[in-house]
Amino acid sequence: MNKKEQVLDSIIAQGMLPLFFYEDAQVSIDVTRTLYKAGVRVFEYTNRGPQALDNYRELKKLQKAEWPDLHLGIGTIKSVDEAEAFISAGADFIVSPIVNPEVAKIAQKHKLLWVPGCMTPTEIYTAQQHDAGLIKLFPAGTLKPDFLSAIRELFPGQLFIPTGGVDTTKESILAWFRAGVCAVGMGSKLISKKVLEDKLYDQLFTDTVFVTELIQSCK
């Protein structure tokens, strides 16, 4: 099984893709350490600040030493230059908020999973034409589960993951899985600004375990 298949299988098995960015490298490390302790084995660090690349490099160093079975992806990749920089830093997979075919080509060249963000059937179709094994429905808070229910039959076999507005409640998670997703993206609803700023790692651990168990019961 190649890395692309391993990452996709891990996302599906976990049922959740946690994601975050924080400018402080040590906080980023501590959050990752907490997620791993809570059972997370695949997650997305997002490229949302000038410190993202340096922080990602620090995470990759610790991945080898502390988290050898963790798949560490990079999100918010919009350009070829960004993709190349993070792939050089060791990205295990690439997540984008948009559909950029050039980014898809770079990911394919390196045999990495590419997860583009889509909001319309046309974007989904375009992503499929560029080998998107998993498509991010973004922003999920705007699209809602009813959107996927309405268009799912147009794209048989396609795997979807909603991101951006998925709540940590059973009602929200269950609605998305009933609509047909294979996993849900969990950003600020799980890893909130308060958790990051106040370093509430015990709370993050408890919440992550709870949400993981909830997701497994909803799948």
C-alpha positions as CSV (number, residue, x, y, z in Angstrom):
1,M,0.0,0.0,0.0
2,N,1.5,3.4,-1.0
3,K,1.4,6.5,1.1
4,K,-1.6,8.0,-0.7
5,E,-3.7,4.9,0.1
6,Q,-2.4,4.7,3.7
7,V,-3.4,8.3,4.3
8,L,-6.9,7.9,2.8
9,D,-7.5,4.7,4.7
10,S,-6.4,6.4,7.9
11,I,-8.8,9.3,7.4
12,I,-11.7,7.0,6.7
13,A,-10.8,4.8,9.7
14,Q,-10.4,7.7,12.0
15,G,-13.6,9.4,10.7
16,M,-12.2,12.8,11.5
17,L,-9.5,15.1,10.2
18,P,-8.4,17.6,12.9
19,L,-6.9,20.8,11.6
20,F,-5.3,23.9,13.1
21,F,-2.6,26.5,12.9
22,Y,-1.0,28.6,15.6
23,E,1.9,31.0,15.2
24,D,3.8,29.7,18.3
25,A,5.8,26.6,17.4
26,Q,5.8,25.2,21.0
27,V,2.0,25.4,21.2
28,S,1.7,23.7,17.8
29,I,3.9,20.9,19.1
30,D,1.9,20.6,22.3
31,V,-1.4,20.5,20.5
32,T,-0.1,17.8,18.1
33,R,1.3,15.8,21.1
34,T,-2.1,16.1,22.8
35,L,-4.0,15.0,19.7
36,Y,-1.7,12.0,19.2
37,K,-2.1,11.1,22.9
38,A,-5.9,11.2,22.3
39,G,-5.6,8.6,19.5
40,V,-5.3,10.9,16.4
41,R,-3.1,9.3,13.7
42,V,-3.8,11.6,10.8
43,F,-4.2,15.4,11.0
44,E,-3.8,18.6,9.0
45,Y,-1.6,21.6,10.0
46,T,-2.8,24.6,8.1
47,N,-0.8,27.1,6.1
48,R,-2.4,30.2,7.6
49,G,0.5,32.4,8.8
50,P,4.1,33.3,8.0
51,Q,5.3,30.9,10.7
52,A,3.5,27.9,9.1
53,L,6.4,26.4,7.2
54,D,9.0,26.7,10.0
55,N,6.4,25.3,12.5
56,Y,5.7,22.4,10.1
57,R,9.4,21.6,9.9
58,E,9.5,21.4,13.7
59,L,6.5,19.1,13.7
60,K,8.1,16.8,11.1
61,K,11.2,16.5,13.3
62,L,9.2,15.3,16.2
63,Q,7.1,13.1,14.0
64,K,10.1,10.9,13.3
65,A,11.0,10.7,17.0
66,E,7.7,10.7,18.8
67,W,4.9,10.0,16.3
68,P,6.2,7.5,13.7
69,D,2.7,6.3,12.8
70,L,1.2,9.8,12.4
71,H,0.3,11.1,9.0
72,L,1.0,14.8,9.0
73,G,-0.6,16.8,6.2
74,I,-0.6,20.4,5.2
75,G,-3.7,22.4,4.5
76,T,-4.6,25.8,2.9
77,I,-2.4,25.1,-0.1
78,K,-3.4,27.3,-3.0
79,S,-0.3,27.6,-5.2
80,V,2.4,25.4,-6.7
81,D,5.0,27.3,-4.7
82,E,3.3,26.5,-1.5
83,A,2.8,22.9,-2.4
84,E,6.5,22.5,-3.4
85,A,7.7,24.2,-0.2
86,F,5.7,21.9,2.1
87,I,6.3,18.8,0.1
88,S,10.0,19.5,0.4
89,A,9.4,19.8,4.2
90,G,7.9,16.3,4.1
91,A,4.1,16.8,3.8
92,D,2.3,13.5,3.9
93,F,-0.7,14.9,2.0
94,I,-2.0,18.1,0.6
95,V,-5.3,19.9,1.4
96,S,-6.6,22.9,-0.5
97,P,-9.5,25.3,-0.1
98,I,-9.8,25.5,-3.9
99,V,-9.4,23.4,-7.0
100,N,-6.0,24.3,-8.5
101,P,-5.1,21.7,-11.2
102,E,-1.4,22.7,-11.0
103,V,-1.4,21.8,-7.3
104,A,-3.0,18.5,-8.2
105,K,-0.2,17.8,-10.6
106,I,2.5,18.4,-8.0
107,A,0.7,16.1,-5.5
108,Q,0.4,13.4,-8.2
109,K,4.1,13.8,-9.1
110,H,5.0,13.0,-5.5
111,K,2.3,10.3,-5.2
112,L,0.5,12.2,-2.4
113,L,-3.2,12.4,-1.6
114,W,-4.6,15.8,-2.8
115,V,-7.8,17.0,-1.1
116,P,-9.3,20.0,-2.9
117,G,-12.1,22.2,-1.5
118,C,-15.3,22.3,-3.5
119,M,-18.6,24.2,-3.2
120,T,-20.4,23.4,-6.4
121,P,-21.0,20.3,-8.7
122,T,-18.8,21.9,-11.3
123,E,-15.9,22.2,-8.9
124,I,-16.5,18.6,-7.8
125,Y,-16.4,17.4,-11.4
126,T,-13.2,19.4,-12.1
127,A,-11.6,18.0,-9.0
128,Q,-12.5,14.5,-10.2
129,Q,-10.8,15.1,-13.5
130,H,-7.6,15.8,-11.6
131,D,-7.6,12.6,-9.5
132,A,-9.1,13.9,-6.3
133,G,-9.7,10.7,-4.3
134,L,-11.2,12.7,-1.5
135,I,-13.0,16.0,-1.9
136,K,-13.5,18.6,0.8
137,L,-16.9,20.2,1.0
138,F,-16.1,23.7,2.0
139,P,-17.4,25.7,3.8
140,A,-19.5,23.0,5.4
141,G,-21.3,25.5,7.6
142,T,-22.7,27.1,4.4
143,L,-23.3,24.0,2.4
144,K,-25.0,21.8,5.0
145,P,-25.7,18.0,4.8
146,D,-28.7,18.6,2.5
147,F,-26.3,19.8,-0.2
148,L,-24.5,16.5,-0.3
149,S,-27.7,14.5,-0.1
150,A,-28.9,16.4,-3.2
151,I,-25.8,15.9,-5.3
152,R,-24.4,12.6,-4.1
153,E,-26.0,10.5,-6.8
154,L,-24.3,12.6,-9.4
155,F,-20.9,11.4,-8.2
156,P,-21.2,7.7,-7.3
157,G,-18.2,6.4,-5.4
158,Q,-16.7,9.8,-4.7
159,L,-15.5,10.3,-1.1
160,F,-16.3,13.5,0.7
161,I,-15.2,15.2,3.9
162,P,-17.0,18.4,5.1
163,T,-14.8,21.1,6.7
164,G,-15.5,24.5,8.1
165,G,-18.5,24.5,10.4
166,V,-19.0,20.9,11.5
167,D,-20.1,21.0,15.1
168,T,-18.9,18.5,17.7
169,T,-22.5,17.5,18.5
170,K,-24.0,14.2,17.7
171,E,-26.8,15.9,15.7
172,S,-24.3,17.6,13.4
173,I,-22.0,14.7,13.0
174,L,-24.8,12.2,12.5
175,A,-26.4,14.4,9.9
176,W,-23.2,14.5,7.8
177,F,-22.6,10.8,8.0
178,R,-26.2,10.1,7.0
179,A,-25.7,12.4,4.0
180,G,-22.8,10.2,2.9
181,V,-19.5,11.6,4.1
182,C,-16.6,9.3,4.9
183,A,-15.1,11.6,7.6
184,V,-15.5,15.1,9.0
185,G,-13.0,17.9,9.2
186,M,-12.7,19.4,12.7
187,G,-11.0,22.8,13.1
188,S,-12.0,25.5,15.5
189,K,-15.0,23.7,16.8
190,L,-12.6,21.2,18.4
191,I,-9.3,23.1,18.6
192,S,-10.7,26.5,19.6
193,K,-8.8,29.8,19.9
194,K,-9.3,29.6,23.6
195,V,-7.8,26.2,23.8
196,L,-4.8,27.4,21.8
197,E,-4.3,30.7,23.7
198,D,-4.9,29.3,27.2
199,K,-3.1,26.0,26.5
200,L,-6.1,24.0,27.6
201,Y,-4.5,20.7,26.6
202,D,-6.4,18.5,29.2
203,Q,-9.7,19.9,27.8
204,L,-8.5,19.2,24.2
205,F,-7.6,15.6,25.1
206,T,-11.0,15.0,26.7
207,D,-12.9,16.6,23.8
208,T,-10.9,14.8,21.2
209,V,-11.5,11.4,22.8
210,F,-15.2,12.2,23.1
211,V,-15.6,13.4,19.5
212,T,-13.6,10.4,18.2
213,E,-15.9,8.0,20.1
214,L,-19.0,9.9,18.9
215,I,-17.9,9.7,15.3
216,Q,-17.3,6.0,15.5
217,S,-20.9,5.6,16.8
218,C,-22.3,7.6,13.9
219,K,-20.4,6.0,11.1
